[in-house]
């Protein structure tokens, strides 16, 4: 079996249109059959002529409990060179153990900007699972939502920090937008104060745009998390973020180099003032922000200990 493309998103987000645009691209052509497995039917139908010239065939799965058995049946019968799954956005991705090598699956989330806030508020679990393993998210119909796009982006990045996000206007054209100035704190200040509500923004942005933080003095409040097996004078200053539900928390933590770690206790809340540096982490093959602590003081536990980022 060749590559598996797993396209997820709610009904009418634009999944079918995305897949049809994809199979019509010259670079996407292959020899052999492409099987498209559609798990729901929206207003957009597959074009028979496009399917034929692209060497594609569509099969449908209507019931959630039939997904794995039908996939196996179609694979054995049709022997496709690759598969594109148009998943049903109302089926929770985490409930499915896919029958393929995870390294062969490219997951793509398709999102309609017009309904993003509605689904984020009322179907947070489903939306989070659509992007958690995704390589890319495509936000369609962004006209009129330009001011909200940084908010959409932060929420998606909170679930999947490595997510590549593409914004498209109502005509399907890419929107090129810069997000550098969309920060709830002043990076030009002598001491950059990051309040409780801005911690997730600081964490995510420092991972993505590390160079603009280098040498800056940052002040923030977080919980002390001490690593097992002490190998350096440091601790993790972190906040737990609710990216999906109360049972699904992610730790947003900044490594803090501090000469007197014995003077602080695990789970203690502290206000950290320090200078941002960077360090290459072999384990993840990426550079991470490091805070060189200049001042540390006890802090009261915040009223809202867990950050809600979606």
C-alpha positions as CSV (number, residue, x, y, z in Angstrom):
1,X,0.0,0.0,0.0
2,X,1.2,3.5,-0.9
3,X,0.5,6.8,0.8
4,X,-2.7,7.3,2.8
5,X,-4.3,10.8,2.8
6,X,-6.7,11.2,5.7
7,X,-8.9,14.3,5.2
8,X,-11.0,15.3,8.3
9,X,-13.4,18.1,9.0
10,X,-17.1,18.9,9.7
11,X,-19.8,18.7,7.0
12,X,-19.6,21.5,4.4
13,X,-16.1,22.5,5.5
14,X,-14.8,21.9,2.0
15,X,-13.3,18.4,2.2
16,X,-14.7,17.2,-1.2
17,X,-13.5,20.3,-3.0
18,X,-10.1,20.0,-1.4
19,X,-9.7,16.4,-2.5
20,X,-10.9,17.2,-6.1
21,X,-8.4,20.1,-6.3
22,X,-5.7,17.8,-5.0
23,X,-6.3,14.9,-7.5
24,X,-6.4,17.4,-10.4
25,X,-2.9,18.7,-9.6
26,X,-0.2,17.4,-12.0
27,X,2.2,16.7,-9.1
28,X,-0.3,14.4,-7.5
29,X,-0.7,12.1,-10.5
30,X,0.4,8.5,-10.1
31,X,0.1,5.3,-12.0
32,X,-2.5,2.9,-10.6
33,X,-5.8,3.3,-8.9
34,X,-6.5,5.9,-6.2
35,X,-9.3,4.9,-3.9
36,X,-11.4,7.7,-2.3
37,X,-13.3,6.5,0.7
38,X,-16.1,9.0,1.5
39,X,-17.7,8.7,4.9
40,X,-20.4,11.4,4.4
41,X,-22.1,13.1,1.5
42,X,-22.3,16.9,1.4
43,X,-23.6,19.3,-1.1
44,X,-20.5,19.0,-3.3
45,X,-20.4,15.8,-5.5
46,X,-17.4,14.2,-7.0
47,X,-17.0,15.0,-10.7
48,X,-17.1,11.7,-12.7
49,X,-15.0,13.1,-15.5
50,X,-12.3,14.3,-13.1
51,X,-12.3,10.9,-11.3
52,X,-11.9,9.0,-14.5
53,X,-9.0,11.1,-15.9
54,X,-7.3,11.0,-12.5
55,X,-7.6,7.3,-12.1
56,X,-9.8,7.5,-9.0
57,X,-12.8,5.5,-7.8
58,X,-15.1,6.5,-4.9
59,X,-16.6,4.1,-2.4
60,X,-18.8,5.2,0.5
61,X,-19.1,4.2,4.1
62,X,-22.2,5.3,5.9
63,X,-21.9,3.8,9.4
64,X,-19.2,4.5,11.8
65,X,-19.0,0.9,13.0
66,X,-18.4,-0.3,9.4
67,X,-15.4,1.9,8.8
68,X,-12.5,-0.5,9.5
69,X,-14.2,-3.6,8.0
70,X,-15.2,-1.7,4.8
71,X,-11.8,-0.2,4.4
72,X,-10.3,-3.7,4.5
73,X,-12.9,-5.0,2.1
74,X,-12.2,-2.2,-0.4
75,X,-8.4,-2.6,-0.2
76,X,-8.6,-6.4,-0.8
77,X,-11.0,-6.1,-3.7
78,X,-9.7,-3.0,-5.5
79,X,-5.9,-3.2,-4.6
80,X,-5.4,0.6,-4.9
81,X,-2.0,2.2,-5.1
82,X,-3.1,4.8,-2.5
83,X,-6.2,5.8,-0.5
84,X,-7.8,9.1,0.3
85,X,-10.2,9.0,3.2
86,X,-12.8,11.8,3.4
87,X,-13.6,11.2,7.1
88,X,-16.9,12.1,8.8
89,X,-16.2,15.0,11.1
90,X,-18.8,13.8,13.6
91,X,-16.8,10.6,14.2
92,X,-14.2,11.1,16.8
93,X,-10.7,10.4,15.3
94,X,-9.3,9.1,18.6
95,X,-11.7,6.2,18.6
96,X,-10.2,4.8,15.5
97,X,-7.0,2.7,15.3
98,X,-6.0,3.1,11.7
99,X,-5.0,-0.2,9.8
100,X,-1.9,1.4,8.3
101,X,1.6,2.3,9.4
102,X,1.3,5.8,11.0
103,X,4.3,6.9,9.0
104,X,2.3,6.3,5.8
105,X,-0.6,8.5,6.8
106,X,-0.8,12.2,6.0
107,X,-3.6,13.8,8.0
108,X,-5.2,17.1,6.8
109,X,-7.9,19.0,8.6
110,X,-10.4,21.2,6.6
111,X,-12.1,24.0,8.6
112,X,-14.7,26.6,7.7
113,X,-13.7,29.9,9.3
114,X,-17.4,30.9,9.5
115,X,-18.2,28.0,11.9
116,X,-14.8,27.8,13.7
117,X,-16.0,29.5,16.9
118,X,-19.3,27.6,17.0
119,X,-17.5,24.2,16.8
120,X,-14.7,25.3,19.2
121,X,-17.3,26.2,21.8
122,X,-19.7,23.3,21.4
123,X,-17.6,20.4,19.8
124,X,-14.2,21.1,21.2
125,X,-13.3,17.4,21.5
126,X,-14.1,16.6,17.9
127,X,-12.4,19.7,16.6
128,X,-9.2,19.0,18.7
129,X,-9.0,15.5,17.4
130,X,-9.3,16.7,13.8
131,X,-6.0,18.7,14.2
132,X,-4.1,16.8,16.8
133,X,-2.3,14.4,14.4
134,X,-2.6,16.6,11.3
135,X,0.2,17.8,9.1
136,X,-1.8,20.7,7.8
137,X,-5.0,22.6,8.5
138,X,-6.8,24.5,5.7
139,X,-9.2,27.3,6.9
140,X,-11.7,28.1,4.2
141,X,-13.9,31.2,3.7
142,X,-11.7,33.5,5.7
143,X,-13.1,36.7,4.1
144,X,-14.4,39.0,6.9
145,X,-12.5,37.1,9.6
146,X,-9.1,38.7,9.1
147,X,-9.0,40.1,12.7
148,X,-9.9,36.7,14.2
149,X,-7.4,34.7,12.2
150,X,-4.6,35.1,14.8
151,X,-7.0,33.8,17.5
152,X,-8.0,30.8,15.3
153,X,-4.3,30.1,14.6
154,X,-3.3,30.2,18.3
155,X,-6.1,27.8,19.3
156,X,-5.1,25.3,16.6
157,X,-1.4,25.6,17.5
158,X,-2.2,25.0,21.1
159,X,-3.5,21.5,20.1
160,X,-0.7,20.8,17.6
161,X,2.3,23.0,17.8
162,X,3.8,21.6,14.6
163,X,0.6,22.2,12.5
164,X,1.0,24.0,9.2
165,X,-2.0,26.3,8.7
166,X,-3.2,27.7,5.4
167,X,-5.8,30.4,5.2
168,X,-8.0,30.7,2.1
169,X,-10.5,33.4,1.0
170,X,-14.0,32.7,-0.2
171,X,-12.7,32.1,-3.7
172,X,-10.2,29.4,-2.5
173,X,-7.1,31.6,-3.0
174,X,-4.4,31.7,-0.3
175,X,-4.3,34.6,2.1
176,X,-0.8,35.7,3.0
177,X,-0.9,37.2,6.5
178,X,1.8,38.2,9.0
179,X,1.2,37.5,12.7
180,X,4.3,39.0,14.2
181,X,2.5,42.0,15.8
182,X,-0.4,40.0,17.2
183,X,0.9,39.7,20.8
184,X,-0.8,40.6,24.1
185,X,2.4,42.0,25.5
186,X,5.1,44.5,24.4
187,X,8.2,42.9,23.1
188,X,10.0,46.2,23.0
189,X,9.6,46.8,26.8
190,X,12.6,46.6,29.1
191,X,10.9,43.8,30.9
192,X,8.2,41.9,28.9
193,X,5.3,41.2,31.3
194,X,3.4,38.1,30.3
195,X,0.2,37.9,32.4
196,X,-1.8,34.7,33.1
197,X,-4.0,34.9,30.1
198,X,-1.0,35.5,27.8
199,X,1.2,32.6,28.9
200,X,-0.1,30.2,26.2
201,X,0.6,32.8,23.6
202,X,4.2,33.3,24.9
203,X,4.8,29.6,25.0
204,X,3.6,28.9,21.5
205,X,5.1,32.0,19.9
206,X,8.5,31.4,21.5
207,X,8.6,28.0,19.9
208,X,7.6,29.2,16.5
209,X,9.5,32.6,16.5
210,X,12.3,32.0,18.9
211,X,14.8,34.4,17.5
212,X,12.6,37.5,18.3
213,X,12.7,36.6,22.0
214,X,16.4,36.0,22.3
215,X,18.0,38.4,24.8
216,X,14.6,39.7,26.0
217,X,13.9,39.9,29.7
218,X,10.6,38.1,30.4
219,X,8.5,38.0,33.5
220,X,5.8,35.4,34.0
221,X,4.1,33.3,36.7
222,X,4.0,29.5,36.5
223,X,4.1,26.3,38.5
224,X,7.5,24.6,39.3
225,X,7.9,21.2,37.8
226,X,11.0,19.4,38.8
227,X,12.5,16.8,36.4
228,X,13.3,13.3,37.4
229,X,17.0,12.5,37.5
230,X,18.5,15.9,38.0
231,X,21.2,16.5,35.3
232,X,21.4,20.3,35.4
233,X,20.5,23.2,37.7
234,X,17.1,23.8,36.1
235,X,13.4,23.3,36.5
236,X,10.3,23.6,34.2
237,X,8.0,26.6,34.7
238,X,4.7,25.5,33.3
239,X,1.0,25.8,33.0
240,X,-1.5,23.1,32.1
241,X,-3.7,23.9,29.1
242,X,-7.1,22.4,28.3
243,X,-6.9,21.9,24.6
244,X,-9.9,19.5,24.5
245,X,-11.5,18.7,27.8
246,X,-10.7,18.5,31.5
247,X,-9.3,14.9,31.0
248,X,-7.0,16.0,28.1
249,X,-4.5,18.5,29.5
250,X,-1.2,19.6,27.8
251,X,1.7,20.9,29.6
252,X,3.1,24.2,28.3
253,X,6.5,24.6,30.0
254,X,9.6,26.7,29.7
255,X,13.0,25.3,30.8
256,X,14.5,27.6,33.4
257,X,18.2,27.5,34.4
258,X,18.5,28.5,38.0
259,X,21.4,28.1,40.4
260,X,19.4,27.4,43.5
261,X,16.8,24.8,42.5
262,X,17.0,23.2,46.0
263,X,15.3,26.3,47.5
264,X,12.1,25.8,45.5
265,X,9.6,22.9,45.7
266,X,7.7,21.0,43.1
267,X,4.2,22.4,42.4
268,X,5.1,25.7,44.0
269,X,3.9,28.8,42.1
270,X,6.6,31.3,41.3
271,X,7.1,34.5,39.3
272,X,10.1,34.1,37.1
273,X,12.1,37.0,35.6
274,X,14.8,36.0,33.2
275,X,16.5,36.4,29.9
276,X,15.5,34.2,27.0
277,X,18.2,32.1,25.4
278,X,18.0,29.0,23.1
279,X,19.4,25.5,23.2
280,X,19.4,22.6,20.7
281,X,17.6,19.5,22.0
282,X,19.0,16.4,20.3
283,X,15.9,14.4,21.4
284,X,13.6,16.5,19.3
285,X,16.1,17.8,16.7
286,X,15.0,21.4,17.3
287,X,16.0,24.5,19.2
288,X,14.0,25.3,22.4
289,X,13.7,28.5,24.4
290,X,15.6,28.5,27.7
291,X,15.0,31.1,30.4
292,X,18.1,32.2,32.3
293,X,16.6,33.1,35.6
294,X,17.6,36.5,37.1
295,X,15.0,36.7,39.8
296,X,12.6,34.2,41.4
297,X,9.8,35.0,43.9
298,X,6.9,33.1,45.4
299,X,3.5,33.8,43.8
300,X,-0.1,33.0,44.7
301,X,-1.9,30.3,42.8
302,X,-4.0,31.9,40.0
303,X,-7.7,31.8,40.3
304,X,-7.8,29.9,36.9
305,X,-5.0,27.4,37.2
306,X,-5.7,25.6,33.9
307,X,-5.5,27.6,30.7
308,X,-8.4,27.2,28.3
309,X,-6.9,27.7,24.8
310,X,-9.8,26.6,22.6
